[in-house]
Amino acid sequence: MMRSWMAWVGLLFGVIPALVAVAHGRWLQAGIAAGIAVVFLMAGAQASKPRTPRPWAGRRP
């Protein structure tokens, strides 16, 4: 499931408006909305990954 708020923004302001714009034949608006969807969905997917531990980021003894 989508854990990131960016993925929800991409869905609400990108995917759904793109589908509505295609249904109404507004291709430029659909392209812009699809671009917004790609940016936010990719950012949301990146943000929802678990972070890998970095051994060099810890304290030194």
C-alpha positions as CSV (number, residue, x, y, z in Angstrom):
1,M,0.0,0.0,0.0
2,M,1.1,3.6,-0.5
3,R,2.7,4.8,2.7
4,S,3.9,8.1,1.3
5,W,1.9,11.3,1.0
6,M,3.7,12.0,-2.3
7,A,2.1,8.9,-3.8
8,W,-1.3,10.1,-2.8
9,V,-0.7,13.5,-4.3
10,G,0.4,11.9,-7.5
11,L,-2.7,9.8,-7.6
12,L,-5.1,12.7,-6.8
13,F,-3.5,15.4,-8.9
14,G,-1.9,13.4,-11.6
15,V,-3.5,10.1,-12.5
16,I,-7.2,10.9,-12.0
17,P,-7.0,14.3,-13.8
18,A,-5.1,12.7,-16.6
19,L,-7.8,10.1,-17.1
20,V,-10.5,12.7,-17.0
21,A,-8.6,14.9,-19.5
22,V,-8.2,11.9,-21.9
23,A,-11.9,11.2,-21.6
24,H,-12.7,14.8,-22.6
25,G,-10.1,14.8,-25.4
26,R,-7.8,17.4,-23.8
27,W,-4.5,15.9,-24.7
28,L,-2.1,18.7,-23.6
29,Q,-3.8,18.8,-20.2
30,A,-3.6,15.0,-20.0
31,G,0.1,15.1,-20.8
32,I,0.8,17.7,-18.1
33,A,-1.3,15.8,-15.5
34,A,0.5,12.5,-16.5
35,G,3.9,14.3,-16.0
36,I,2.8,15.4,-12.5
37,A,1.7,11.9,-11.8
38,V,5.0,10.4,-12.8
39,V,7.0,12.8,-10.7
40,F,5.0,12.4,-7.5
41,L,4.5,8.6,-7.9
42,M,8.2,8.0,-8.4
43,A,9.0,10.3,-5.5
44,G,6.5,8.4,-3.4
45,A,7.8,5.1,-4.3
46,Q,11.3,6.2,-3.5
47,A,10.2,7.6,-0.1
48,S,8.3,4.5,0.9
49,K,11.4,2.2,0.6
50,P,13.1,1.2,3.8
51,R,16.3,3.1,4.4
52,T,19.5,1.1,4.1
53,P,21.8,1.3,7.1
54,R,25.0,3.3,6.4
55,P,27.9,2.2,8.6
56,W,29.9,5.3,7.8
57,A,27.1,7.6,9.2
58,G,27.5,6.4,12.7
59,R,29.6,7.7,15.5
60,R,33.3,7.0,15.6
61,P,34.7,5.6,18.8
